[in-house]
Amino acid sequence: MRRAALEKVFRDERRRLYGLARALVREHHAAEDVVQDAALRFLKGAAGYTERGKLRAYLVRAVYTAAMDWLRARKRERTMTETGSTVVDTGASGEETLIAAVRSLPPEQRDVLFLRCYSSLTFAEAADVLGVPLGTVLSRMRYGLEKLRRSAAVKEER
């Protein structure tokens, strides 16, 4: 595929990709950096793809990989400089409570949720991005949603 066509696919998907990156890294500038890194990976490696759907999945995988790389680097930085103190906001709104509940999910379940909700990937595309079988993605989604429902039920009882 020609570079101009690849750049058009990237431009068409940029907003969705930024949303995924922002959801994963939770910082505006870091999300922009992640998308830029993914764009470079995409332009280097996507020339052999011909179907738009496969290009989209490739882009999402590039963003996901770049975000995971960024998070690992950030974790290493924090480990070296952090004093161990944590700040907890006890006055969370409903949206903040939902975000906190999603963040409390195991990473495998959270990643599937992000790929499905923020990137609108099919389960099969999410399985491809994560490099796991389709059944694994389906079970991670189910268990993650069950945990979110239980969390919401607990909040309503209070």
Secondary structure, 3 states (H helix, E strand, C coil): CCHHHHHHHHHHHHHHHHHHHHHHHCCHHHHHHHHHHHHHHHHHHCCCCCCHHHHHHHHHHHHHHHHHHHHHHHHHHHHHHCCCCCCCCCCCCHHHHHHHHHHCCCHHHHHHHHHHHCCCCCHHHHHHHHCCCHHHHHHHHHHHHHHHHHHHHHHHHC
